[in-house]
């Protein structure tokens, strides 16, 4: 595989992974909100703060993912054509790492919330 094809695949895989995390985060938010009436309205059963915090982290993950996709797109058509293309550009890395970390924290909070709800 030539270097140009590898770079194209790297951008494609990076974008696909970012989109997958956006989809998972929005799906988890939608699913938990759909069933929130079962656990948020009972005063003693569930620690509501965990659910709200998890939603916040998932929402931040979605926003960071959208920014990562924007950064990838911007890097593909950069004004400075002399700079080498890479998925490891600082702007992409900042948003990608933010997306991964916030998704992970949101997922962890969701699992803790679920465990404490029983």
Secondary structure by P-SEA (a helix, b strand, c coil): ccaaaaaaaaaaaaaaaaaaaaaaaaaaaaaaaaacccccccccccaaaaaaaaaaaaaaaaaaaaaaaaaaaaaaaccccccccccccaaaaaaaaaaaaaaaaaaaaaaaaaaacc
